[in-house]
């Protein structure tokens, strides 16, 4: 196993992505502050380039390619946001990109990936193994495989969002981030342990796919079948060999939220904060709402991870609310 990335890698990543990634805004909501009895800071990665934090890790990883790697090209597998991140980063850096995406990925995510110049290869996420497809393409065409989370340069890049948050608002008492494969959570943890060491760090998964929670509590990586949840960005089957040890060491707990809670948060954020956030991006707020008794009077960071959702689907989900 390669050695784990450190906060030093996050600092180097911040330098590499500067001028390419947006330093996204931090927003507050008086209504949320009143509801939770806390001071809440939202890091709006839904306003990042290609609509999610994944651009940070993707660009950081590709910017380190050798001339030979750049010429041959990159391959990535993703339900959407990592796909778009790699496709856009590759386009900016002049690198050919092949992206393996599930047949049921949101239409907007597939269209955007193609729009950024990515060559999209589709697969059935319930019967086929995307990792094997990615490896086969890499071997056949000499491409460099950049996985969506279990890669030191991806983890370091994702950590730059939490780094920016702390640099803007100062130390926090608690921090909530969505958890799929753990790239965002592990990268955030590296930054937070360096810049806000006493912060309680929470990863939040969809209730239907709590492999990370099971792994965190059992002490070893748990594999599950692809969960059926509206949080398509967190439909991962397991944590990574790099992300899990960082999460074990630096994260305080892993929580879950139901699809219904995610829809309620999407609706609130859209109506009160005027932001479009995809279901996965609402995991942090959903968990903070569950924990409000223990957050009274505290300074809270919540990472809104992305905003890539088909508008028809967005309207359908909000229309389904009681």
C-alpha positions in Angstrom: 0.0 0.0 0.0 1.3 3.4 -0.9 2.0 5.8 2.0 -1.0 7.9 3.2 -1.2 11.5 2.0 -0.5 14.2 4.6 -1.6 17.8 5.1 1.6 18.8 3.3 0.1 17.2 0.2 -3.1 19.2 0.6 -1.0 22.4 0.7 0.8 21.5 -2.5 -2.5 20.6 -4.1 -3.8 24.1 -3.2 -0.9 25.6 -5.1 -1.5 23.4 -8.1 -5.2 24.1 -8.5 -4.9 27.9 -7.8 -6.2 29.8 -10.8 -8.1 26.8 -12.1 -10.4 25.7 -9.2 -12.8 28.3 -7.9 -12.3 29.4 -4.2 -16.0 28.7 -3.5 -18.1 31.0 -1.3 -18.9 30.3 2.3 -22.5 31.1 3.0 -24.6 31.3 6.2 -28.3 31.1 6.9 -30.0 32.9 9.8 -32.8 30.3 9.7 -30.4 27.4 10.0 -28.5 29.1 12.8 -31.8 29.6 14.7 -32.9 26.0 14.0 -29.7 24.4 15.2 -28.9 27.0 17.9 -25.4 27.2 16.4 -23.3 29.2 14.0 -23.3 27.3 10.7 -20.9 27.9 7.8 -21.8 26.2 4.4 -18.8 25.6 2.0 -20.6 25.8 -1.3 -18.8 23.3 -3.6 -22.0 23.1 -5.6 -20.6 26.3 -7.1 -17.3 24.8 -8.0 -16.3 24.3 -11.6 -18.3 21.4 -13.1 -20.6 21.7 -10.1 -18.8 19.7 -7.4 -15.7 19.5 -5.2 -14.4 16.6 -7.4 -12.7 19.1 -9.7 -10.1 19.8 -7.0 -8.9 16.2 -6.8 -9.2 15.5 -10.5 -7.2 18.6 -11.6 -4.6 18.0 -8.9 -4.0 14.4 -10.1 -3.9 15.2 -13.8 -1.6 18.1 -13.3 1.1 15.7 -12.0 1.1 13.5 -15.1 4.4 13.0 -16.9 4.6 14.0 -20.7 4.1 10.3 -21.6 1.0 10.0 -19.4 -0.4 13.2 -20.9 0.0 11.9 -24.4 -1.5 8.5 -23.8 -4.5 9.8 -21.8 -6.5 9.1 -18.7 -9.3 6.7 -17.8 -11.7 7.2 -14.9 -14.9 5.5 -13.6 -17.6 7.5 -11.9 -21.3 7.9 -11.4 -20.9 11.5 -12.6 -19.1 14.1 -10.6 -15.6 12.5 -10.8 -16.3 11.8 -14.5 -17.0 15.5 -15.2 -14.0 16.5 -13.0 -11.6 14.3 -15.0 -13.1 15.3 -18.4 -12.9 19.0 -17.7 -9.4 18.8 -16.1 -8.2 16.7 -19.0 -9.6 19.3 -21.5 -7.9 22.2 -19.7 -4.6 20.2 -19.6 -4.8 18.9 -23.2 -5.1 15.2 -22.1 -7.4 12.7 -23.9 -10.0 11.2 -21.4 -12.1 8.0 -21.4 -14.8 7.8 -18.7 -16.6 4.7 -17.6 -20.1 5.7 -16.4 -23.2 3.7 -15.2 -26.2 3.4 -17.5 -28.4 5.0 -14.9 -26.2 8.0 -14.2 -28.0 11.3 -14.2 -28.5 12.5 -17.8 -27.1 15.9 -17.0 -23.9 14.3 -15.7 -23.4 12.1 -18.8 -24.1 15.1 -21.1 -21.7 17.4 -19.3 -19.0 14.7 -19.3 -19.4 14.3 -23.1 -19.6 18.1 -23.4 -16.2 18.5 -21.8 -14.7 16.2 -24.4 -14.8 12.9 -22.5 -15.2 9.6 -24.4 -18.0 7.9 -22.3 -18.2 4.1 -22.0 -21.4 2.9 -20.3 -21.9 -0.1 -18.0 -24.6 -1.7 -15.7 -23.7 -0.7 -12.1 -25.7 -3.6 -10.7 -24.2 -6.4 -12.7 -20.8 -5.2 -14.0 -17.6 -4.2 -12.1 -16.5 -0.6 -13.1 -13.1 -1.0 -11.6 -12.3 -4.0 -13.8 -13.6 -2.2 -16.9 -11.4 0.7 -16.0 -8.3 -1.5 -15.5 -9.0 -3.4 -18.7 -9.2 -0.1 -20.7 -6.0 1.2 -19.0 -4.1 -2.0 -19.8 -5.3 -2.2 -23.4 -4.7 1.4 -24.4 -1.8 2.4 -22.0 -4.0 4.9 -20.2 -3.5 6.1 -16.6 -6.4 5.1 -14.3 -7.4 7.8 -11.8 -10.0 6.3 -9.4 -12.7 8.6 -7.9 -11.4 8.5 -4.3 -8.6 6.0 -3.5 -5.7 8.0 -4.9 -3.3 10.2 -2.9 -3.5 13.1 -5.3 -7.3 13.0 -5.4 -7.5 12.9 -1.6 -5.1 15.8 -1.3 -7.0 17.9 -3.9 -10.3 17.2 -2.1 -8.8 18.4 1.2 -8.3 21.9 -0.2 -12.0 22.8 0.2 -11.9 22.3 4.0 -8.5 24.1 4.1 -10.2 27.2 2.4 -13.1 27.0 4.8 -10.9 27.1 7.9 -8.7 29.8 6.5 -11.9 31.9 5.8 -13.9 31.4 9.0 -11.4 30.1 11.6 -11.5 27.0 13.8 -14.7 24.9 14.0 -16.2 22.8 16.7 -17.8 20.3 14.3 -17.6 19.6 10.6 -20.0 17.5 8.4 -19.2 16.1 4.9 -20.8 13.5 2.7 -19.2 10.1 2.6 -19.1 7.8 -0.4 -15.7 6.3 -1.0 -14.1 8.7 1.4 -11.9 11.0 -0.8 -13.6 14.2 0.4 -13.9 13.1 4.1 -10.3 11.9 4.3 -8.9 14.9 2.6 -11.0 17.2 4.7 -9.8 15.4 7.8 -6.2 16.0 6.9 -6.8 19.7 6.6 -9.0 20.0 9.7 -6.6 18.1 12.0 -3.9 20.5 10.9 -5.8 23.7 11.0 -8.6 23.1 13.6 -7.3 20.1 15.6 -10.1 20.0 18.2 -12.9 19.9 15.6 -15.3 16.9 15.7 -15.3 15.5 12.2 -18.4 13.6 10.9 -18.8 11.7 7.7 -22.4 11.2 6.5 -23.7 8.3 4.3 -27.1 7.5 2.8 -29.0 5.2 5.2 -29.3 2.5 2.5 -25.6 2.3 2.0 -23.8 2.6 5.3 -20.7 0.5 4.5 -18.5 3.3 5.8 -20.3 3.3 9.2 -20.0 -0.4 9.4 -16.3 -0.2 8.5 -15.6 2.6 10.9 -17.3 0.7 13.8 -15.9 -2.8 13.0 -12.3 -1.7 12.2 -12.1 -3.2 8.7 -13.4 -2.3 5.3 -16.9 -3.7 4.7 -18.1 -4.3 1.2 -21.8 -4.0 0.3 -24.0 -4.3 -2.8 -24.6 -1.0 -4.7 -27.2 0.7 -2.5 -30.5 2.0 -3.9 -30.6 5.7 -2.8 -31.3 9.1 -4.4 -27.7 10.0 -3.2 -26.1 8.8 -6.5 -22.8 10.4 -5.5 -22.5 8.1 -2.5 -23.6 4.8 -4.0 -20.2 3.3 -3.4 -19.7 -0.3 -2.3 -16.7 0.2 0.0 -14.2 2.7 1.3 -10.6 2.8 -0.1 -7.4 1.4 1.1 -6.0 4.9 1.5 -9.2 6.7 2.6 -10.2 4.2 5.3 -7.1 4.4 7.5 -7.2 8.2 7.4 -10.9 8.1 8.4 -10.2 5.6 11.2 -7.4 7.8 12.5 -8.9 11.3 12.1 -12.7 11.1 12.0 -14.9 11.1 15.1 -17.9 9.2 13.7 -19.8 8.2 10.6 -23.6 9.0 10.6 -26.4 8.3 8.1 -29.4 10.1 6.7 -32.5 8.9 4.9 -33.6 9.8 1.4 -36.6 11.6 2.9 -34.3 13.8 5.1 -32.2 14.6 2.0 -35.2 15.7 0.0 -36.3 17.9 3.0 -32.8 19.5 3.0 -32.7 20.0 -0.8 -36.0 21.8 -0.5 -34.9 24.0 2.4 -31.6 24.9 0.7 -33.4 25.8 -2.6 -36.2 27.8 -1.0 -34.3 29.6 1.8 -30.7 29.8 0.5 -31.4 29.9 -3.2 -29.0 27.1 -4.0 -29.4 23.9 -6.0 -27.7 21.1 -4.1 -27.9 17.4 -5.3 -29.1 14.8 -2.8 -25.6 13.6 -1.9 -24.6 17.2 -1.1 -27.3 17.5 1.5 -26.0 14.6 3.7 -24.1 17.0 6.0 -27.0 19.3 6.8 -29.3 16.3 7.3 -27.0 14.8 9.9 -26.5 18.2 11.7 -30.2 18.5 12.0 -30.4 15.1 13.7 -27.7 16.2 16.2 -28.9 19.7 16.9 -29.1 19.1 20.7 -25.4 18.5 20.9 -24.5 21.4 18.6 -26.0 24.2 20.7 -23.8 27.3 20.7 -21.1 25.7 18.5 -19.4 26.7 15.3 -20.3 24.2 12.6 -18.9 23.6 9.1 -21.1 21.9 6.5 -19.7 21.0 3.1 -22.3 21.2 0.3 -20.5 18.8 -2.0 -22.2 19.3 -5.4 -25.2 20.6 -7.3 -25.4 18.2 -10.3 -28.9 16.9 -10.6 -31.3 16.8 -13.6 -33.8 19.6 -13.2 -36.7 17.2 -14.0 -35.5 14.9 -11.2 -35.0 17.9 -8.8 -38.6 19.1 -9.5 -39.9 15.5 -9.1 -38.2 15.0 -5.7 -39.3 18.4 -4.3 -42.8 17.8 -5.6 -42.9 14.4 -3.7 -42.6 16.1 -0.4 -45.6 15.8 2.0 
